[in-house]
Amino acid sequence: MAHYGMQPTKNNVTIAHENGDVEQSHYQFKKAVDQALRVRASRDFKSREAYERFLQDLVRSRNLKRSVAFAQEREALAPLPTPALSPCQEMRVTVSQFSTIQIKANVYSVPSRLIGTSLLVRLRAETLEGYVGSTVAFTLPRLVGKQQHRIDYRHVIWSLVRKPGAFAAYRYRDDLFPTTTFRLAYDRLTSRGVEQADRDYVRLLHLAASTSESEVETALALLLEASMLPSFDAVRDLVHLPQCTEVLALSAPHLDLSPYDNLIPGSENSCLKPTIDTVNCTRS
């Protein structure tokens, strides 16, 4: 409001009908979208961009009916401000020792290498961008609402693998099961005891983060189908670890340093002798 030089107003608490204009317009637009989708005979779109174009075309067609009234109001509108409105909100945060940041009452995990680092976070409509200096360190999808959390096991596993006992009491432990297969594998591991299960599962997450999550998941599925214990050693043997490329053997080059002897003053074939014409000095 300050950017456009406008004075905002607010409705009274618990007086629902004061929202009528905004809510009714929103309700009518949702009905128009539903009717347009019914006429289209399909609610599937090839991409999000295609769906956004569909909505923009609908808004444009509905606004054509209001073009005359809008033209009359536009004559009374003030010119837009010269500086552009900032497309995002900026915040300065510090990464905690647990490799997390808190934005708008929501918790996000970030790469563990950023622990203790002060970040500039730009909040956009659907994403968060974290900057270290002028370099983009990460881009995360923005959470909707408050008291939510988004923890990526790839961000925290490097510190958790050093203290696997902390897995049992980890506040966001449920976020460390990337798929149902990983959850089933952990439940199978608990048959040997919770402490051993935590240690093996943390090592499995570390293997998935350092190699390939899909290959680890495939190995876990094979072991579960065979009614075998998905231990770390069993999964590691099934995962195709990247093979080290063979280093080519290089032969020792043959170095002939005799031409450098000609540059030493006083040597037999030196070209730097003052009594010899250096222009005509050659070695047969």
Buried (B, 14 or more C-beta within 10 A) or exposed (E): EEEEEEEEEEEEEEEEEEEEEEEEEEEEBEEBBEEBBEEEEEEEBEEEEEEEEBEEEBEEEEEEEEEEEEEEEEEEEEEEEEEEEEEEEEBEBEBBEBBBBEBEEBBBBBBBEBBEBEBBBBBEEEEBBBBBEEEEBBEBEBBEEEEEBBBBBBBBBBBBBEEBEBBEEBEBBEBBBBBEBBBBBBEBBBEEEEEBBBBBBBBBBBBBBEBBBEBBBBBBBBBBEEEEBBBBEBBBEBBEEEEEEEEEEEEEEEEEEEEEEBEEEEEEBBBEBEEEEEEEEEEE
